[in-house]
Amino acid sequence: MGRVFLKARFRFLKALEVVGLTGIILLLGTVVTCLLIATTGDATAHPSLALLAGKLDSSHVLRKILDLFDVFHLWATAVLALGLSRLTGVTFKEAVFWVFGYWLLARIALALLA
């Protein structure tokens, strides 16, 4: 994304560092998800806005929309955007536009496939 859309070059090891940090955040999200499933006994529980929906059926449209906004995925995406802005030297707003745009398109595609 940095080379193609932002026309910037950066070192591979620095990019790997940002991706590794993001992977640790997603690993923490997996641990929290496992703990939520064990605590609630609900196999569909994960740290998203759907926890605020209460006992909504998992096939309900509102629940599916709220499931898209996982706290750890948003956090990881924000870290990726910050890392991309630091690596390429572009503004944070531009990096957020590209990273969150990609994240949003991926989420929509996954929701349509489900």
VEXFIDREN-957123 format. One line per field, with one value per residue (C-alpha): residue number from 1; residue in one letter; chain; x, y, z. Coordinates in pm, 1 decimal, m for minus. Example, Ala and Ser with C-alpha at 12.3 -4.5 7.8 and 13.67 -1.06 7.14 Angstrom:
2
n (1 2)
res (A S)
chain (A A)
x (1230.0 1367.0)
y (m450.0 m106.0)
z (780.0 714.0)
This chain:
114
n (1 2 3 4 5 6 7 8 9 10 11 12 13 14 15 16 17 18 19 20 21 22 23 24 25 26 27 28 29 30 31 32 33 34 35 36 37 38 39 40 41 42 43 44 45 46 47 48 49 50 51 52 53 54 55 56 57 58 59 60 61 62 63 64 65 66 67 68 69 70 71 72 73 74 75 76 77 78 79 80 81 82 83 84 85 86 87 88 89 90 91 92 93 94 95 96 97 98 99 100 101 102 103 104 105 106 107 108 109 110 111 112 113 114)
res (M G R V F L K A R F R F L K A L E V V G L T G I I L L L G T V V T C L L I A T T G D A T A H P S L A L L A G K L D S S H V L R K I L D L F D V F H L W A T A V L A L G L S R L T G V T F K E A V F W V F G Y W L L A R I A L A L L A)
chain (A A A A A A A A A A A A A A A A A A A A A A A A A A A A A A A A A A A A A A A A A A A A A A A A A A A A A A A A A A A A A A A A A A A A A A A A A A A A A A A A A A A A A A A A A A A A A A A A A A A A A A A A A A A A A A A A A A)
x (0.0 286.0 469.7 171.3 m69.7 152.6 455.3 697.4 978.0 1062.2 1269.3 1120.8 1236.1 1061.1 740.0 783.4 812.0 478.7 309.4 454.2 315.6 m21.8 m1.6 54.6 m255.8 m459.3 m320.1 m434.7 m777.3 m786.3 m706.4 m978.4 m1223.5 m1145.7 m1195.8 m1527.1 m1649.2 m1548.4 m1711.5 m2039.0 m2079.3 m2175.1 m1963.0 m2038.2 m1914.2 m1618.8 m1505.8 m1716.9 m2004.9 m2238.6 m2172.6 m2380.5 m2672.4 m2754.2 m2939.0 m2998.9 m3015.5 m2687.9 m2870.9 m3021.0 m2894.9 m2811.9 m2606.2 m2412.8 m2336.1 m2222.1 m2005.5 m1803.1 m1664.6 m1429.4 m1230.6 m902.9 m939.1 m999.4 m698.0 m476.1 m593.9 m515.3 m164.5 m114.9 m223.2 13.2 298.9 228.5 225.4 558.7 722.9 613.1 625.7 269.5 14.5 m174.0 m502.6 m385.4 m259.4 m587.3 m779.2 m595.9 m573.3 m928.3 m1058.9 m897.7 m1025.9 m1378.9 m1377.9 m1246.5 m1516.8 m1791.7 m1661.4 m1649.4 m2001.0 m2132.6 m1964.7 m2114.5)
y (0.0 233.3 174.0 163.3 423.3 651.4 627.0 592.2 347.8 214.6 m61.6 m409.6 m467.0 m151.6 m263.4 m606.7 m441.0 m261.8 m580.1 m775.4 m523.8 m551.7 m930.7 m910.9 m692.5 m944.6 m1228.3 m1042.8 m1010.0 m1386.4 m1448.6 m1204.7 m1372.3 m1714.5 m1578.1 m1418.1 m1745.3 m1934.1 m1676.9 m1627.1 m1977.2 m1817.6 m1939.2 m1622.2 m1379.7 m1159.2 m808.7 m606.4 m365.0 m666.3 m715.2 m401.8 m551.5 m797.3 m1113.4 m1028.3 m1332.4 m1396.2 m1393.9 m1047.2 m780.0 m528.9 m789.7 m870.8 m503.0 m457.8 m770.9 m600.4 m347.2 m559.4 m345.3 m527.4 m515.2 m140.0 m100.5 m305.5 m107.5 220.0 92.5 m7.8 339.1 506.0 281.9 347.3 722.0 708.5 481.3 671.9 1024.4 1104.3 1263.4 1043.4 1136.6 1002.9 678.7 637.0 687.5 403.4 159.5 204.3 205.9 m131.1 m255.5 m140.6 m304.4 m629.0 m623.1 m562.8 m846.9 m1082.8 m981.3 m1050.0 m1389.6 m1495.2)
z (0.0 83.9 m241.4 m475.1 m341.1 m134.7 m367.3 m76.1 m7.9 336.3 487.3 507.5 866.3 986.7 816.0 973.1 1314.0 1266.5 1145.3 1438.9 1686.1 1516.9 1536.9 1912.9 1946.0 1746.8 1959.6 2270.0 2105.3 2052.3 2418.9 2527.9 2290.2 2438.8 2788.0 2686.8 2538.0 2852.7 3080.7 2896.1 2754.1 2421.2 2129.4 1930.4 2198.0 2112.5 2211.9 1973.5 1996.6 1985.7 2357.1 2413.6 2219.5 2495.2 2400.2 2035.8 1808.0 1624.7 1289.0 1349.6 1106.5 1381.7 1564.7 1246.8 1190.5 1550.4 1521.1 1249.0 1496.7 1702.7 1945.4 1885.4 1506.6 1524.7 1754.0 1520.9 1220.2 1397.9 1479.8 1115.6 1003.8 1250.9 1142.2 774.8 831.1 1017.5 761.8 453.5 591.8 484.9 714.2 957.1 788.4 453.3 607.4 797.0 474.2 298.1 589.5 719.1 360.8 303.2 640.1 560.3 216.4 366.7 636.4 380.9 164.4 463.4 568.2 219.4 210.4 544.1)
